[in-house]
Every structure is written in C-alpha cells, then in structure tokens.
Amino acid sequence: MAERKDPYRSFNFLVEIDGIGRASFSECSGLVEEGDLPPRDGSDDLHREGAMRLATAADEILPPHELQADPADLTERHGKEKNTAAHKMPGQTKRASIVLKKGLTNSRELYNWHNDVIKGKVRRAHGSIAVYDIDGLSVKLRWKFSNAYPIKWVGPALSGKAGGDVAIETLELAYEGIELA
C-alpha cells in the first residue's frame, strides 16, 4: 500500500534574507513565475514548422536566395510534405513580487533596507522561504530566490478603537529567479 502524503500546512514557514536574517512573517505570497507567449497581433511571431530547421548531413545545402523563399514554396519544390503547424514558443519569464507581511516590531532592518533603495543604494539579497512539517521541526520544502530588493514598504493601518488587532507591515520584493531547492 502506498504511503499517504498529506499536504503541508501553510502556516508553518520561515523567511530568511541575507543581511536581514530570519523573520517570522504572518503571510508570504507572490511565488509566481509565468512564461510569456509571442503576441498574436498578426506579426507572424509564431514559429512555423518548415520555415526554419537544422540541417542534417543528408540534407542538401540550399543557396542563400532560397533561404528567403516562402516555406510553402520550398516544400513543394523539394517534394516534401507540406506542414502548416504553428508552434507556441516560450518568451520571457514574468515574475510577480514576493509579498511579505509581519507584525510590526521595533526592528528597523526591513524598513532601512527599503529606505536605502529609495535613496539609490540598491542592495540585492538572496533568500529562501522554508515550509516546515506540522511539528515545525524539519524543513519539507524550500524555495530559494535570488537578487531580491524591496520595491514597496507599507506601514501598519492604525486605529484608535479598542481591539486586539496586530499592527502589520508589508514588504514587497522584486526578484530575478526562484527555484525549488
């Protein structure tokens, strides 16, 4: 019988950032990488089969004037089967920002890092987001992000009404890459 694999709980995680150390955040989101597809604006950016391919030793070498010819014309002249398939090739990778929220404390490390960026002193840092088991003893998954720097800091929303709400600060990080370690 196969071993049961329960999903990990979303509350048991830790964020580490070089130069900042470990921070206990109440929320972490934005772990998103999305591949971009070529535009469909009629500019013929789709890669069409037959328009270009690598030559093999068995292929004839075409003269330069035939390389510019219409691919449909080439297939007819060279007696090969006509192929009109269009392939979707990935473009650039887009990344969301990592959004971190935590209870406000007297630590100024995150605020100072963001403030330095505003003043033009951009310090990029590597970091990781680790998901722990239910007991919080061992790391089950870890995403490592690279070349991150703060692009947005949001201070807490404060209210004079009675209650036990925690003051939350938010830090948004741009990053260049992320991998599941």
N, CA and C atoms as an extended XYZ file, in Angstrom:
543
Properties=species:S:1:pos:R:3:atomname:S:1:resname:S:1:resid:I:1 pbc="F F F"
N         0.840       -1.181        0.000 N   MET     1
C         0.000        0.000        0.000 CA  MET     1
C         0.886        1.246        0.000 C   MET     1
N         0.502        2.238       -0.785 N   ALA     2
C         1.284        3.466       -0.895 CA  ALA     2
C         1.174        4.300        0.381 C   ALA     2
N         2.262        4.980        0.681 N   GLU     3
C         2.286        5.850        1.854 CA  GLU     3
C         1.427        7.089        1.597 C   GLU     3
N         0.631        7.454        2.576 N   ARG     4
C        -0.227        8.634        2.457 CA  ARG     4
C         0.629        9.892        2.572 C   ARG     4
N         0.396       10.830        1.683 N   LYS     5
C         1.158       12.081        1.690 CA  LYS     5
C         0.174       13.234        1.846 C   LYS     5
N         0.082       13.746        3.055 N   ASP     6
C        -0.800       14.871        3.329 CA  ASP     6
C        -0.155       16.164        2.863 C   ASP     6
N        -0.958       17.116        2.421 N   PRO     7
C        -0.389       18.408        2.026 CA  PRO     7
C         0.191       19.147        3.236 C   PRO     7
N         1.178       19.984        2.970 N   TYR     8
C         1.802       20.756        4.038 CA  TYR     8
C         0.892       21.902        4.452 C   TYR     8
N         1.003       22.317        5.684 N   ARG     9
C         0.186       23.416        6.212 CA  ARG     9
C         0.829       24.736        5.815 C   ARG     9
N         0.013       25.707        5.501 N   SER    10
C         0.531       26.988        5.011 CA  SER    10
C         1.008       27.911        6.123 C   SER    10
N         0.750       27.562        7.378 N   PHE    11
C         1.123       28.460        8.473 CA  PHE    11
C         2.519       28.215        9.019 C   PHE    11
N         3.151       27.127        8.630 N   ASN    12
C         4.431       26.744        9.216 CA  ASN    12
C         5.574       27.045        8.248 C   ASN    12
N         5.975       28.309        8.165 N   PHE    13
C         7.036       28.693        7.231 CA  PHE    13
C         7.943       29.736        7.870 C   PHE    13
N         9.111       29.882        7.276 N   LEU    14
C        10.097       30.841        7.761 CA  LEU    14
C        10.769       31.481        6.552 C   LEU    14
N        11.000       32.777        6.616 N   VAL    15
C        11.673       33.501        5.537 CA  VAL    15
C        13.051       33.915        6.029 C   VAL    15
N        14.059       33.650        5.204 N   GLU    16
C        15.429       34.063        5.514 CA  GLU    16
C        15.917       34.955        4.377 C   GLU    16
N        16.522       36.085        4.732 N   ILE    17
C        17.051       37.017        3.744 CA  ILE    17
C        18.472       37.373        4.160 C   ILE    17
N        19.422       37.226        3.223 N   ASP    18
C        20.818       37.574        3.513 CA  ASP    18
C        20.908       39.007        4.015 C   ASP    18
N        21.620       39.206        5.086 N   GLY    19
C        21.804       40.542        5.627 CA  GLY    19
C        20.694       40.967        6.576 C   GLY    19
N        19.587       40.245        6.576 N   ILE    20
C        18.463       40.563        7.457 CA  ILE    20
C        18.315       39.462        8.502 C   ILE    20
N        18.557       38.244        8.080 N   GLY    21
C        18.393       37.112        8.981 CA  GLY    21
C        17.036       36.475        8.825 C   GLY    21
N        16.596       35.837        9.865 N   ARG    22
C        15.300       35.165        9.842 CA  ARG    22
C        14.233       36.124       10.324 C   ARG    22
N        13.087       36.030        9.711 N   ALA    23
C        11.967       36.859       10.141 CA  ALA    23
C        10.709       36.016       10.123 C   ALA    23
N         9.918       36.138       11.141 N   SER    24
C         8.654       35.408       11.207 CA  SER    24
C         7.570       36.279       10.600 C   SER    24
N         7.151       35.923        9.420 N   PHE    25
C         6.106       36.658        8.727 CA  PHE    25
C         4.781       35.930        8.918 C   PHE    25
N         3.710       36.698        8.924 N   SER    26
C         2.391       36.089        9.058 CA  SER    26
C         1.829       35.687        7.701 C   SER    26
N         2.341       36.290        6.626 N   GLU    27
C         1.900       35.941        5.277 CA  GLU    27
C         3.059       36.048        4.301 C   GLU    27
N         3.024       35.196        3.309 N   CYS    28
C         4.001       35.230        2.217 CA  CYS    28
C         3.252       34.831        0.955 C   CYS    28
N         3.288       35.691       -0.059 N   SER    29
C         2.623       35.369       -1.326 CA  SER    29
C         3.469       35.908       -2.476 C   SER    29
N         3.044       35.597       -3.683 N   GLY    30
C         3.740       36.110       -4.868 CA  GLY    30
C         4.772       35.174       -5.442 C   GLY    30
N         4.766       33.904       -5.050 N   LEU    31
C         5.700       32.945       -5.644 CA  LEU    31
C         5.124       32.532       -6.997 C   LEU    31
N         5.330       33.400       -7.988 N   VAL    32
C         4.720       33.207       -9.295 CA  VAL    32
C         5.758       33.431      -10.382 C   VAL    32
N         5.886       32.468      -11.272 N   GLU    33
C         6.667       32.625      -12.490 CA  GLU    33
C         5.761       32.205      -13.641 C   GLU    33
N         5.698       33.046      -14.662 N   GLU    34
C         4.788       32.804      -15.768 CA  GLU    34
C         5.529       33.003      -17.076 C   GLU    34
N         5.439       32.011      -17.950 N   GLY    35
C         6.053       32.125      -19.264 CA  GLY    35
C         5.183       32.954      -20.184 C   GLY    35
N         5.806       33.822      -20.943 N   ASP    36
C         5.103       34.694      -21.869 CA  ASP    36
C         5.053       34.014      -23.234 C   ASP    36
N         3.926       34.143      -23.931 N   LEU    37
C         3.812       33.630      -25.293 CA  LEU    37
C         3.981       34.777      -26.273 C   LEU    37
N         4.457       34.476      -27.497 N   PRO    38
C         4.588       35.542      -28.501 CA  PRO    38
C         3.230       36.194      -28.759 C   PRO    38
N         3.234       37.448      -29.170 N   PRO    39
C         1.966       38.145      -29.414 CA  PRO    39
C         1.185       37.526      -30.568 C   PRO    39
N        -0.125       37.662      -30.519 N   ARG    40
C        -0.990       37.169      -31.597 CA  ARG    40
C        -1.584       38.371      -32.319 C   ARG    40
N        -0.718       39.278      -32.745 N   ASP    41
C        -1.199       40.501      -33.375 CA  ASP    41
C        -1.042       40.484      -34.892 C   ASP    41
N        -0.839       39.310      -35.448 N   GLY    42
C        -0.685       39.206      -36.892 CA  GLY    42
C         0.732       39.470      -37.359 C   GLY    42
N         1.668       39.635      -36.446 N   SER    43
C         3.037       39.934      -36.853 CA  SER    43
C         3.817       38.675      -37.202 C   SER    43
N         3.135       37.543      -37.186 N   ASP    44
C         3.731       36.260      -37.560 CA  ASP    44
C         4.913       35.900      -36.665 C   ASP    44
N         4.770       36.180      -35.358 N   ASP    45
C         5.814       35.818      -34.415 CA  ASP    45
C         5.724       34.354      -33.988 C   ASP    45
N         4.665       33.662      -34.402 N   LEU    46
C         4.602       32.240      -34.097 CA  LEU    46
C         5.668       31.529      -34.919 C   LEU    46
N         6.245       30.508      -34.381 N   HIS    47
C         7.260       29.747      -35.086 CA  HIS    47
C         6.552       28.691      -35.923 C   HIS    47
N         6.702       28.778      -37.219 N   ARG    48
C         6.004       27.862      -38.113 CA  ARG    48
C         6.955       26.758      -38.545 C   ARG    48
N         6.466       25.548      -38.470 N   GLU    49
C         7.270       24.406      -38.862 CA  GLU    49
C         7.530       24.500      -40.355 C   GLU    49
N         8.734       24.192      -40.751 N   GLY    50
C         9.087       24.251      -42.157 CA  GLY    50
C         9.761       25.565      -42.520 C   GLY    50
N         9.547       26.604      -41.708 N   ALA    51
C        10.153       27.894      -42.003 CA  ALA    51
C        11.640       27.880      -41.699 C   ALA    51
N        12.044       27.096      -40.722 N   MET    52
C        13.450       27.002      -40.373 CA  MET    52
C        13.664       25.685      -39.639 C   MET    52
N        14.702       24.991      -39.951 N   ARG    53
C        15.053       23.795      -39.205 CA  ARG    53
C        16.545       23.569      -39.353 C   ARG    53
N        17.079       22.763      -38.473 N   LEU    54
C        18.504       22.460      -38.547 CA  LEU    54
C        18.761       21.478      -39.682 C   LEU    54
N        19.838       21.683      -40.387 N   ALA    55
C        20.190       20.779      -41.479 CA  ALA    55
C        20.902       19.558      -40.933 C   ALA    55
N        20.667       18.427      -41.574 N   THR    56
C        21.391       17.209      -41.224 CA  THR    56
C        22.331       16.881      -42.377 C   THR    56
N        23.171       15.894      -42.192 N   ALA    57
C        24.135       15.525      -43.225 CA  ALA    57
C        23.429       15.067      -44.500 C   ALA    57
N        22.237       14.512      -44.394 N   ALA    58
C        21.510       14.022      -45.563 CA  ALA    58
C        20.829       15.149      -46.337 C   ALA    58
N        20.682       16.315      -45.736 N   ASP    59
C        20.007       17.431      -46.400 CA  ASP    59
C        20.919       18.076      -47.429 C   ASP    59
N        20.288       18.620      -48.456 N   GLU    60
C        21.065       19.409      -49.404 CA  GLU    60
C        21.238       20.811      -48.831 C   GLU    60
N        22.290       21.447      -49.155 N   ILE    61
C        22.515       22.816      -48.717 CA  ILE    61
C        21.855       23.741      -49.730 C   ILE    61
N        20.917       24.561      -49.242 N   LEU    62
C        20.189       25.455      -50.137 CA  LEU    62
C        20.997       26.724      -50.386 C   LEU    62
N        20.944       27.227      -51.615 N   PRO    63
C        21.610       28.501      -51.892 CA  PRO    63
C        20.939       29.623      -51.103 C   PRO    63
N        21.678       30.710      -50.783 N   PRO    64
C        21.137       31.793      -49.956 CA  PRO    64
C        19.816       32.368      -50.460 C   PRO    64
N        19.624       32.469      -51.803 N   HIS    65
C        18.386       33.066      -52.311 CA  HIS    65
C        17.170       32.192      -51.979 C   HIS    65
N        17.357       30.889      -51.803 N   GLU    66
C        16.234       30.014      -51.463 CA  GLU    66
C        15.914       30.049      -49.978 C   GLU    66
N        16.856       30.482      -49.148 N   LEU    67
C        16.588       30.573      -47.718 CA  LEU    67
C        15.554       31.642      -47.407 C   LEU    67
N        15.450       32.643      -48.272 N   GLN    68
C        14.497       33.718      -48.077 CA  GLN    68
C        13.129       33.394      -48.684 C   GLN    68
N        13.022       32.288      -49.355 N   ALA    69
C        11.777       31.939      -50.049 CA  ALA    69
C        10.685       31.562      -49.061 C   ALA    69
N         9.453       31.565      -49.561 N   ASP    70
C         8.292       31.167      -48.773 CA  ASP    70
C         8.427       29.684      -48.416 C   ASP    70
N         8.270       29.299      -47.144 N   PRO    71
C         8.416       27.899      -46.745 CA  PRO    71
C         7.482       26.964      -47.504 C   PRO    71
N         6.273       27.423      -47.811 N   ALA    72
C         5.340       26.567      -48.559 CA  ALA    72
C         5.904       26.275      -49.945 C   ALA    72
N         6.526       27.291      -50.562 N   ASP    73
C         7.116       27.118      -51.879 CA  ASP    73
C         8.274       26.128      -51.819 C   ASP    73
N         9.098       26.209      -50.766 N   LEU    74
C        10.235       25.294      -50.621 CA  LEU    74
C         9.767       23.859      -50.491 C   LEU    74
N         8.716       23.624      -49.725 N   THR    75
C         8.258       22.245      -49.542 CA  THR    75
C         7.735       21.678      -50.844 C   THR    75
N         7.074       22.501      -51.649 N   GLU    76
C         6.557       21.996      -52.918 CA  GLU    76
C         7.693       21.706      -53.890 C   GLU    76
N         8.710       22.606      -53.982 N   ARG    77
C         9.808       22.418      -54.924 CA  ARG    77
C        10.707       21.258      -54.557 C   ARG    77
N        10.834       20.977      -53.277 N   HIS    78
C        11.747       19.931      -52.852 CA  HIS    78
C        11.014       18.624      -52.566 C   HIS    78
N         9.733       18.558      -52.935 N   GLY    79
C         8.985       17.313      -52.873 CA  GLY    79
C         8.706       16.811      -51.466 C   GLY    79
N         8.720       17.686      -50.478 N   LYS    80
C         8.452       17.245      -49.115 CA  LYS    80
C         7.020       17.572      -48.761 C   LYS    80
N         6.521       16.870      -47.773 N   GLU    81
C         5.146       17.078      -47.330 CA  GLU    81
C         4.978       18.479      -46.760 C   GLU    81
N         3.904       19.133      -47.113 N   LYS    82
C         3.631       20.482      -46.637 CA  LYS    82
C         3.139       20.418      -45.191 C   LYS    82
N         3.705       21.254      -44.327 N   ASN    83
C         3.314       21.272      -42.916 CA  ASN    83
C         2.990       22.698      -42.536 C   ASN    83
N         1.788       22.900      -42.014 N   THR    84
C         1.363       24.255      -41.670 CA  THR    84
C         1.203       24.432      -40.166 C   THR    84
N         1.815       23.570      -39.371 N   ALA    85
C         1.680       23.648      -37.911 CA  ALA    85
C         2.402       24.882      -37.374 C   ALA    85
N         1.749       25.563      -36.426 N   ALA    86
C         2.361       26.701      -35.745 CA  ALA    86
C         2.697       26.269      -34.329 C   ALA    86
N         3.920       26.556      -33.889 N   HIS    87
C         4.370       26.165      -32.548 CA  HIS    87
C         4.389       27.378      -31.639 C   HIS    87
N         3.874       27.203      -30.440 N   LYS    88
C         3.940       28.260      -29.439 CA  LYS    88
C         5.239       28.094      -28.672 C   LYS    88
N         6.129       29.050      -28.820 N   MET    89
C         7.433       29.006      -28.169 CA  MET    89
C         7.422       29.973      -26.989 C   MET    89
N         8.009       29.573      -25.867 N   PRO    90
C         8.002       30.470      -24.704 CA  PRO    90
C         8.859       31.710      -24.947 C   PRO    90
N         8.378       32.816      -24.410 N   GLY    91
C         9.118       34.069      -24.476 CA  GLY    91
C         9.778       34.321      -23.130 C   GLY    91
N         9.759       35.564      -22.698 N   GLN    92
C        10.369       35.928      -21.426 CA  GLN    92
C         9.543       35.401      -20.261 C   GLN    92
N        10.212       35.163      -19.145 N   THR    93
C         9.530       34.750      -17.926 CA  THR    93
C         9.190       35.986      -17.116 C   THR    93
N         7.920       36.062      -16.716 N   LYS    94
C         7.472       37.172      -15.868 CA  LYS    94
C         7.370       36.651      -14.440 C   LYS    94
N         7.764       37.474      -13.499 N   ARG    95
C         7.700       37.102      -12.091 CA  ARG    95
C         6.880       38.119      -11.322 C   ARG    95
N         6.043       37.615      -10.438 N   ALA    96
C         5.319       38.502       -9.525 CA  ALA    96
C         6.304       38.958       -8.452 C   ALA    96
N         5.882       39.861       -7.624 N   SER    97
C         6.698       40.279       -6.486 CA  SER    97
C         6.368       39.394       -5.295 C   SER    97
N         7.372       39.103       -4.484 N   ILE    98
C         7.135       38.387       -3.238 CA  ILE    98
C         6.606       39.397       -2.231 C   ILE    98
N         5.462       39.097       -1.648 N   VAL    99
C         4.836       39.999       -0.683 CA  VAL    99
C         4.910       39.352        0.695 C   VAL    99
N         5.545       40.060        1.627 N   LEU   100
C         5.731       39.552        2.989 CA  LEU   100
C         5.014       40.467        3.966 C   LEU   100
N         4.235       39.873        4.865 N   LYS   101
C         3.530       40.648        5.893 CA  LYS   101
C         3.914       40.105        7.252 C   LYS   101
N         4.149       41.024        8.197 N   LYS   102
C         4.509       40.600        9.548 CA  LYS   102
C         4.032       41.625       10.567 C   LYS   102
N         3.951       41.165       11.778 N   GLY   103
C         3.592       42.070       12.867 CA  GLY   103
C         4.687       43.090       13.081 C   GLY   103
N         4.281       44.330       13.299 N   LEU   104
C         5.225       45.433       13.495 CA  LEU   104
C         5.958       45.266       14.826 C   LEU   104
N         7.276       45.386       14.767 N   THR   105
C         8.109       45.331       15.976 CA  THR   105
C         9.032       46.546       15.968 C   THR   105
N         9.937       46.608       16.906 N   ASN   106
C        10.877       47.736       16.927 CA  ASN   106
C        12.097       47.494       16.027 C   ASN   106
N        12.130       46.382       15.293 N   SER   107
C        13.217       46.135       14.352 CA  SER   107
C        13.054       47.040       13.136 C   SER   107
N        14.144       47.680       12.730 N   ARG   108
C        14.112       48.606       11.597 CA  ARG   108
C        14.801       48.029       10.363 C   ARG   108
N        15.232       46.770       10.397 N   GLU   109
C        16.017       46.197        9.297 CA  GLU   109
C        15.292       46.255        7.951 C   GLU   109
N        14.055       45.821        7.896 N   LEU   110
C        13.323       45.800        6.627 CA  LEU   110
C        13.043       47.217        6.133 C   LEU   110
N        12.635       48.080        7.051 N   TYR   111
C        12.372       49.477        6.673 CA  TYR   111
C        13.647       50.144        6.164 C   TYR   111
N        14.759       49.950        6.862 N   ASN   112
C        16.028       50.563        6.451 CA  ASN   112
C        16.489       50.057        5.090 C   ASN   112
N        16.283       48.767        4.824 N   TRP   113
C        16.658       48.195        3.530 CA  TRP   113
C        15.864       48.886        2.425 C   TRP   113
N        14.566       49.023        2.623 N   HIS   114
C        13.734       49.704        1.625 CA  HIS   114
C        14.118       51.182        1.505 C   HIS   114
N        14.365       51.826        2.602 N   ASN   115
C        14.735       53.237        2.591 CA  ASN   115
C        16.041       53.459        1.837 C   ASN   115
N        16.999       52.539        1.977 N   ASP   116
C        18.257       52.634        1.220 CA  ASP   116
C        17.997       52.574       -0.286 C   ASP   116
N        17.075       51.696       -0.708 N   VAL   117
C        16.742       51.577       -2.135 CA  VAL   117
C        16.170       52.891       -2.649 C   VAL   117
N        15.291       53.493       -1.875 N   ILE   118
C        14.702       54.786       -2.262 CA  ILE   118
C        15.795       55.834       -2.452 C   ILE   118
N        16.833       55.776       -1.637 N   LYS   119
C        17.934       56.743       -1.711 CA  LYS   119
C        18.960       56.375       -2.784 C   LYS   119
N        18.718       55.284       -3.525 N   GLY   120
C        19.608       54.901       -4.616 CA  GLY   120
C        20.670       53.892       -4.250 C   GLY   120
N        20.673       53.414       -3.021 N   LYS   121
C        21.651       52.406       -2.608 CA  LYS   121
C        20.964       51.033       -2.638 C   LYS   121
N        20.890       50.442       -3.835 N   VAL   122
C        20.200       49.170       -4.003 CA  VAL   122
C        21.123       48.035       -3.584 C   VAL   122
N        20.719       47.313       -2.573 N   ARG   123
C        21.452       46.121       -2.130 CA  ARG   123
C        20.555       44.920       -2.411 C   ARG   123
N        21.006       44.093       -3.342 N   ARG   124
C        20.251       42.887       -3.671 CA  ARG   124
C        20.646       41.782       -2.695 C   ARG   124
N        19.694       40.921       -2.417 N   ALA   125
C        19.954       39.845       -1.459 CA  ALA   125
C        19.323       38.547       -1.947 C   ALA   125
N        19.928       37.462       -1.549 N   HIS   126
C        19.359       36.140       -1.791 CA  HIS   126
C        18.595       35.746       -0.537 C   HIS   126
N        17.667       34.851       -0.704 N   GLY   127
C        16.906       34.418        0.454 CA  GLY   127
C        16.183       33.125        0.182 C   GLY   127
N        15.427       32.684        1.164 N   SER   128
C        14.659       31.459        0.997 CA  SER   128
C        13.384       31.512        1.819 C   SER   128
N        12.446       30.702        1.392 N   ILE   129
C        11.187       30.519        2.093 CA  ILE   129
C        11.081       29.024        2.354 C   ILE   129
N        11.089       28.673        3.624 N   ALA   130
C        11.084       27.257        4.006 CA  ALA   130
C         9.732       26.888        4.603 C   ALA   130
N         9.196       25.762        4.161 N   VAL   131
C         7.953       25.221        4.712 CA  VAL   131
C         8.330       24.051        5.617 C   VAL   131
N         7.833       24.099        6.853 N   TYR   132
C         8.157       23.080        7.850 CA  TYR   132
C         7.041       22.059        7.991 C   TYR   132
N         7.378       20.926        8.584 N   ASP   133
C         6.371       19.901        8.858 CA  ASP   133
C         5.402       20.409        9.920 C   ASP   133
N         4.384       19.639       10.212 N   ILE   134
C         3.326       20.058       11.130 CA  ILE   134
C         3.863       20.393       12.515 C   ILE   134
N         4.943       19.735       12.923 N   ASP   135
C         5.526       19.984       14.237 CA  ASP   135
C         6.512       21.143       14.233 C   ASP   135
N         6.844       21.649       13.050 N   GLY   136
C         7.787       22.757       12.949 CA  GLY   136
C         9.226       22.354       13.189 C   GLY   136
N         9.530       21.059       13.031 N   LEU   137
C        10.875       20.574       13.338 CA  LEU   137
C        11.778       20.436       12.120 C   LEU   137
N        11.223       20.000       10.991 N   SER   138
C        12.094       19.779        9.835 CA  SER   138
C        11.518       20.469        8.595 C   SER   138
N        12.432       20.967        7.760 N   VAL   139
C        12.055       21.648        6.522 CA  VAL   139
C        11.619       20.595        5.510 C   VAL   139
N        10.449       20.810        4.915 N   LYS   140
C         9.929       19.886        3.914 CA  LYS   140
C        10.129       20.413        2.499 C   LYS   140
N        10.022       21.717        2.324 N   LEU   141
C        10.245       22.371        1.027 CA  LEU   141
C        10.963       23.692        1.265 C   LEU   141
N        11.779       24.078        0.290 N   ARG   142
C        12.460       25.376        0.386 CA  ARG   142
C        12.569       25.977       -1.010 C   ARG   142
N        12.066       27.206       -1.134 N   TRP   143
C        12.256       27.967       -2.360 CA  TRP   143
C        13.384       28.953       -2.101 C   TRP   143
N        14.336       29.005       -3.021 N   LYS   144
C        15.424       29.980       -2.921 CA  LYS   144
C        15.201       31.044       -3.988 C   LYS   144
N        15.200       32.299       -3.551 N   PHE   145
C        15.059       33.391       -4.512 CA  PHE   145
C        16.375       34.158       -4.568 C   PHE   145
N        16.611       34.794       -5.714 N   SER   146
C        17.898       35.464       -5.914 CA  SER   146
C        17.722       36.913       -6.352 C   SER   146
N        18.717       37.706       -5.983 N   ASN   147
C        18.817       39.115       -6.373 CA  ASN   147
C        17.553       39.906       -6.064 C   ASN   147
N        17.057       39.738       -4.863 N   ALA   148
C        15.844       40.443       -4.447 CA  ALA   148
C        16.189       41.796       -3.833 C   ALA   148
N        15.266       42.724       -3.986 N   TYR   149
C        15.381       44.020       -3.314 CA  TYR   149
C        13.972       44.571       -3.113 C   TYR   149
N        13.775       45.371       -2.080 N   PRO   150
C        12.436       45.883       -1.787 CA  PRO   150
C        12.002       46.958       -2.778 C   PRO   150
N        10.779       46.820       -3.243 N   ILE   151
C        10.219       47.830       -4.147 CA  ILE   151
C         9.031       48.550       -3.515 C   ILE   151
N         8.554       48.020       -2.377 N   LYS   152
C         7.418       48.662       -1.723 CA  LYS   152
C         7.407       48.287       -0.249 C   LYS   152
N         7.202       49.262        0.586 N   TRP   153
C         7.014       49.037        2.015 CA  TRP   153
C         5.713       49.711        2.401 C   TRP   153
N         4.882       49.025        3.167 N   VAL   154
C         3.613       49.585        3.629 CA  VAL   154
C         3.591       49.486        5.142 C   VAL   154
N         3.425       50.623        5.782 N   GLY   155
C         3.326       50.650        7.234 CA  GLY   155
C         1.960       50.154        7.698 C   GLY   155
N         1.793       50.009        8.997 N   PRO   156
C         0.555       49.449        9.527 CA  PRO   156
C        -0.615       50.425        9.417 C   PRO   156
N        -1.804       49.849        9.312 N   ALA   157
C        -3.028       50.644        9.413 CA  ALA   157
C        -3.365       50.702       10.896 C   ALA   157
N        -3.378       51.889       11.452 N   LEU   158
C        -3.602       52.047       12.886 CA  LEU   158
C        -5.022       52.552       13.133 C   LEU   158
N        -5.598       52.113       14.242 N   SER   159
C        -6.962       52.502       14.575 CA  SER   159
C        -7.057       52.752       16.071 C   SER   159
N        -7.827       53.761       16.439 N   GLY   160
C        -7.980       54.111       17.849 CA  GLY   160
C        -9.046       53.296       18.570 C   GLY   160
N        -9.777       52.458       17.841 N   LYS   161
C       -10.811       51.681       18.524 CA  LYS   161
C       -10.188       50.497       19.253 C   LYS   161
N       -10.830       50.122       20.320 N   ALA   162
C       -10.312       49.031       21.150 CA  ALA   162
C       -10.353       47.715       20.378 C   ALA   162
N        -9.416       46.877       20.635 N   GLY   163
C        -9.357       45.580       19.976 CA  GLY   163
C        -7.961       45.029       20.069 C   GLY   163
N        -7.838       43.829       19.675 N   GLY   164
C        -6.542       43.173       19.769 CA  GLY   164
C        -5.869       42.982       18.433 C   GLY   164
N        -6.221       43.797       17.423 N   ASP   165
C        -5.598       43.631       16.114 CA  ASP   165
C        -4.110       43.943       16.179 C   ASP   165
N        -3.354       43.138       15.465 N   VAL   166
C        -1.902       43.327       15.409 CA  VAL   166
C        -1.579       44.338       14.310 C   VAL   166
N        -0.657       45.253       14.579 N   ALA   167
C        -0.192       46.201       13.563 CA  ALA   167
C         0.702       45.439       12.591 C   ALA   167
N         0.366       45.499       11.290 N   ILE   168
C         1.056       44.711       10.264 CA  ILE   168
C         1.816       45.637        9.325 C   ILE   168
N         3.076       45.280        9.023 N   GLU   169
C         3.823       45.977        7.987 CA  GLU   169
C         4.019       45.014        6.822 C   GLU   169
N         4.094       45.563        5.620 N   THR   170
C         4.208       44.764        4.401 CA  THR   170
C         5.458       45.179        3.645 C   THR   170
N         6.181       44.195        3.135 N   LEU   171
C         7.358       44.447        2.307 CA  LEU   171
C         7.183       43.667        1.017 C   LEU   171
N         7.369       44.356       -0.103 N   GLU   172
C         7.250       43.709       -1.408 CA  GLU   172
C         8.633       43.658       -2.045 C   GLU   172
N         9.025       42.472       -2.499 N   LEU   173
C        10.356       42.266       -3.067 CA  LEU   173
C        10.281       41.910       -4.543 C   LEU   173
N        11.064       42.598       -5.363 N   ALA   174
C        11.293       42.170       -6.745 CA  ALA   174
C        12.435       41.166       -6.681 C   ALA   174
N        12.404       40.165       -7.534 N   TYR   175
C        13.480       39.169       -7.553 CA  TYR   175
C        13.724       38.707       -8.978 C   TYR   175
N        14.895       38.116       -9.214 N   GLU   176
C        15.269       37.713      -10.559 CA  GLU   176
C        15.077       36.241      -10.830 C   GLU   176
N        15.011       35.421       -9.806 N   GLY   177
C        14.830       33.998      -10.033 CA  GLY   177
C        14.417       33.293       -8.775 C   GLY   177
N        13.735       32.177       -8.962 N   ILE   178
C        13.334       31.358       -7.817 CA  ILE   178
C        13.408       29.903       -8.244 C   ILE   178
N        13.845       29.068       -7.315 N   GLU   179
C        13.910       27.638       -7.605 CA  GLU   179
C        13.540       26.857       -6.364 C   GLU   179
N        12.959       25.709       -6.595 N   LEU   180
C        12.623       24.808       -5.511 CA  LEU   180
C        13.877       23.994       -5.218 C   LEU   180
N        14.434       24.219       -4.041 N   ALA   181
C        15.716       23.568       -3.691 CA  ALA   181
C        15.496       22.169       -3.158 C   ALA   181
